[in-house]
Amino acid sequence: MNKNILWLITARSGSKGIPNKNIKELNNTPLLGYKIKTALALSPAENVWVSTDSVEYANIATEFGAKIPFLRPDELASDNASSMDVVLHAMKYAENIGKNYDFIGLLEPTSPFVYYEDINDALTKLADNKNANAIVAVKESRPNTFFIQEESQFLDTISKRMADGGSLGRQFFKKEITPSGGFYISRWNAFLEHKTFYTEKTLQFLVPEESTLEIDELVDFTWAEFLIKYNKIDFKRLFK
């Protein structure tokens, strides 16, 4: 099956937790550069777009080989802007200039360690399943929801569960998963219809532990530096 896909890398400026987070250098490469290089390992440059509101970010993205077809409008660059609206904006722009794709893929710079082979395998898994609308990267959920309750003064709900079930080891709990932020891929028409990557027919793709890191705060960035320093990232699998 044809897997013609537009990769959209979202990189607005104005991050609060880490100033200019999307272009902050990690091991001499800006976070934005990681995702561009990964996308270019999957598709030709004309299928790798960066959506940003910043001329500086756009210039950096261009240096790494991505296309900047537009600067994101102000209403899609605020803290309250929905990433789904940002994706729709790019899709409509593509259609308006006569570009046709079968899939749309969202990649975020804050997840720099997702291997291109895993993304490609996920795309193949989606393409091969005619009943599926989308596929999303997931990780194992920790802690298990057995140990989670609504905020209250006392841990009454958790205590009752512990009393009923005993102090069981991790191996006794059912495996739970949650989105990792690594990647989101949808059939083009399905996204236009549902305006989301999450439907009842969204597949999951479990990524390895090192690929689950999302950089939101400085402590996450420090952890990313640690993983690189101690050779926990296989850079040959990040980029070709």
C-alpha positions as CSV (number, residue, x, y, z in Angstrom):
1,M,0.0,0.0,0.0
2,N,1.2,3.5,-0.8
3,K,2.4,5.2,2.4
4,N,2.6,8.7,1.1
5,I,2.8,10.8,4.4
6,L,3.3,14.3,5.5
7,W,5.4,14.6,8.6
8,L,4.5,17.7,10.6
9,I,6.9,18.8,13.3
10,T,5.4,21.4,15.6
11,A,7.8,23.9,17.2
12,R,6.3,27.1,18.5
13,S,8.4,29.6,20.4
14,G,7.6,30.9,23.9
15,S,8.1,27.9,26.1
16,K,7.7,28.6,29.8
17,G,9.3,25.6,31.5
18,I,12.5,25.8,29.4
19,P,13.0,29.1,27.5
20,N,13.3,28.3,23.7
21,K,13.0,24.6,24.6
22,N,12.4,23.5,21.0
23,I,15.8,24.9,19.9
24,K,17.8,24.2,23.1
25,E,20.9,22.2,22.1
26,L,21.2,18.6,23.4
27,N,24.5,17.1,22.6
28,N,25.2,20.0,20.1
29,T,21.9,19.5,18.3
30,P,18.8,21.5,18.9
31,L,15.8,19.5,19.9
32,L,14.1,20.5,16.7
33,G,17.0,19.1,14.7
34,Y,16.5,15.6,16.2
35,K,12.9,15.3,14.9
36,I,13.8,16.7,11.5
37,K,16.7,14.2,11.1
38,T,14.4,11.4,12.2
39,A,11.7,12.4,9.7
40,L,14.2,12.8,6.9
41,A,15.3,9.2,7.6
42,L,11.7,8.2,6.8
43,S,10.6,10.5,3.9
44,P,12.0,13.0,1.3
45,A,12.5,16.6,2.5
46,E,9.4,17.8,0.6
47,N,7.3,15.7,3.0
48,V,8.9,17.0,6.2
49,W,7.3,20.3,7.3
50,V,7.9,22.4,10.4
51,S,5.0,24.5,11.8
52,T,6.4,27.4,13.8
53,D,5.6,31.0,14.6
54,S,9.3,32.0,14.8
55,V,11.5,33.2,12.0
56,E,14.5,32.0,14.1
57,Y,13.1,28.5,14.5
58,A,12.2,28.5,10.8
59,N,15.8,29.3,9.8
60,I,17.1,26.5,12.1
61,A,14.7,24.0,10.6
62,T,15.7,25.0,7.1
63,E,19.4,24.4,8.0
64,F,18.5,20.9,9.0
65,G,16.6,20.2,5.7
66,A,13.0,20.7,6.6
67,K,10.4,22.7,4.6
68,I,8.8,25.8,6.1
69,P,5.7,26.4,3.9
70,F,4.3,29.0,6.2
71,L,4.7,30.7,9.6
72,R,2.0,29.6,12.0
73,P,-0.6,32.3,12.7
74,D,-0.7,34.0,16.1
75,E,-3.9,32.3,17.2
76,L,-2.2,28.9,16.8
77,A,0.9,29.9,18.7
78,S,-0.6,30.6,22.1
79,D,-0.4,28.4,25.2
80,N,-4.1,27.6,24.7
81,A,-3.7,26.5,21.0
82,S,-4.7,22.9,20.3
83,S,-2.1,20.7,18.6
84,M,-5.0,19.2,16.7
85,D,-5.9,22.7,15.3
86,V,-2.2,23.1,14.3
87,V,-2.3,19.8,12.4
88,L,-5.6,20.8,10.7
89,H,-4.1,24.1,9.6
90,A,-1.1,22.4,8.0
91,M,-3.4,19.8,6.3
92,K,-5.7,22.5,4.8
93,Y,-2.7,24.4,3.6
94,A,-1.3,21.3,1.9
95,E,-4.6,20.7,0.2
96,N,-4.9,24.4,-0.9
97,I,-1.6,24.2,-2.7
98,G,-2.5,20.9,-4.4
99,K,-0.6,18.5,-2.2
100,N,-2.1,15.0,-1.7
101,Y,-1.2,12.6,1.1
102,D,-2.5,9.3,2.4
103,F,-1.3,9.9,6.0
104,I,-0.5,12.7,8.4
105,G,2.2,12.2,11.1
106,L,2.8,14.5,14.0
107,L,6.3,14.6,15.6
108,E,7.1,16.8,18.6
109,P,10.7,18.0,19.3
110,T,10.2,17.3,23.0
111,S,10.5,13.5,22.3
112,P,13.9,13.4,20.8
113,F,14.8,9.7,21.3
114,V,12.2,7.9,19.2
115,Y,13.8,5.6,16.7
116,Y,13.0,6.1,13.0
117,E,12.7,2.3,12.6
118,D,9.9,2.2,15.2
119,I,8.1,5.0,13.5
120,N,8.3,3.3,10.2
121,D,7.1,0.0,11.7
122,A,4.1,1.9,13.2
123,L,3.3,3.4,9.9
124,T,3.4,0.0,8.2
125,K,1.2,-1.5,11.0
126,L,-1.4,1.2,10.4
127,A,-1.2,0.9,6.6
128,D,-1.7,-2.8,6.8
129,N,-4.8,-2.6,9.0
130,K,-7.6,-1.4,6.8
131,N,-9.9,-1.1,9.8
132,A,-7.6,1.3,11.8
133,N,-7.8,5.1,11.7
134,A,-4.6,6.0,13.4
135,I,-1.6,4.7,15.5
136,V,-0.1,6.4,18.6
137,A,3.2,5.7,20.5
138,V,2.6,4.3,24.0
139,K,4.6,3.4,27.0
140,E,3.9,1.2,30.1
141,S,2.0,3.2,32.7
142,R,3.7,3.6,36.0
143,P,2.5,3.5,38.6
144,N,-0.4,1.2,38.0
145,T,-3.8,2.8,38.5
146,F,-4.2,0.4,41.5
147,F,-2.1,3.0,43.3
148,I,-3.9,6.1,42.1
149,Q,-6.9,7.8,43.6
150,E,-8.5,11.2,43.6
151,E,-6.8,13.8,45.8
152,S,-7.9,13.8,49.4
153,Q,-6.6,14.2,52.9
154,F,-6.4,10.4,53.4
155,L,-5.3,7.6,51.2
156,D,-8.5,5.8,51.8
157,T,-9.2,4.3,48.4
158,I,-5.6,3.0,48.0
159,S,-5.6,1.7,51.5
160,K,-8.8,-0.3,50.9
161,R,-7.3,-1.7,47.7
162,M,-4.2,-2.7,49.6
163,A,-6.2,-4.3,52.3
164,D,-8.3,-6.3,49.8
165,G,-5.5,-7.2,47.5
166,G,-2.5,-7.3,49.7
167,S,0.9,-5.8,48.8
168,L,1.4,-7.5,45.5
169,G,4.5,-7.3,43.4
170,R,4.5,-5.5,40.1
171,Q,4.4,-8.7,38.2
172,F,0.9,-9.4,39.5
173,F,-0.7,-6.3,38.0
174,K,-2.2,-6.2,34.6
175,K,-0.1,-4.2,32.1
176,E,-1.4,-0.7,31.5
177,I,-0.3,1.7,28.8
178,T,-0.5,5.4,28.2
179,P,0.5,7.6,25.3
180,S,4.2,8.5,25.3
181,G,4.2,11.5,23.0
182,G,6.7,9.9,20.7
183,F,4.6,10.1,17.5
184,Y,1.0,10.2,16.2
185,I,0.0,9.0,12.8
186,S,-3.4,9.0,11.1
187,R,-4.9,8.3,7.8
188,W,-5.4,11.6,6.1
189,N,-9.2,11.4,5.6
190,A,-9.7,9.9,9.1
191,F,-8.1,12.9,10.7
192,L,-10.1,15.3,8.7
193,E,-13.3,13.5,9.8
194,H,-12.5,13.0,13.5
195,K,-10.0,16.0,14.0
196,T,-8.0,13.8,16.4
197,F,-5.6,10.9,16.4
198,Y,-7.7,9.3,19.1
199,T,-10.7,7.2,17.9
200,E,-12.1,3.8,18.8
201,K,-9.9,2.5,15.9
202,T,-6.6,4.0,17.0
203,L,-3.8,1.4,17.3
204,Q,-1.1,1.5,19.9
205,F,2.7,1.0,19.3
206,L,4.8,0.3,22.4
207,V,8.2,2.1,22.2
208,P,11.3,1.2,24.3
209,E,12.0,2.9,27.6
210,E,14.5,5.4,26.3
211,S,12.1,6.6,23.6
212,T,9.4,7.5,26.2
213,L,11.2,10.6,27.5
214,E,9.2,13.9,27.0
215,I,11.2,17.0,27.8
216,D,8.9,19.5,29.5
217,E,11.0,20.7,32.4
218,L,14.7,21.2,33.1
219,V,14.9,18.0,35.0
220,D,13.8,16.1,31.9
221,F,16.5,17.8,29.8
222,T,19.1,16.8,32.4
223,W,17.9,13.2,32.2
224,A,18.3,13.4,28.4
225,E,21.9,14.5,28.8
226,F,22.5,11.6,31.3
227,L,21.1,9.1,28.8
228,I,23.4,10.3,26.1
229,K,26.4,10.5,28.4
230,Y,26.0,6.9,29.5
231,N,25.3,5.6,25.9
232,K,21.7,4.7,26.5
233,I,20.6,6.1,23.2
234,D,21.3,4.2,19.9
235,F,22.0,7.1,17.6
236,K,22.3,4.8,14.6
237,R,18.6,4.0,15.0
238,L,17.6,7.7,15.5
239,F,18.9,8.8,12.1
240,K,20.3,7.2,8.9
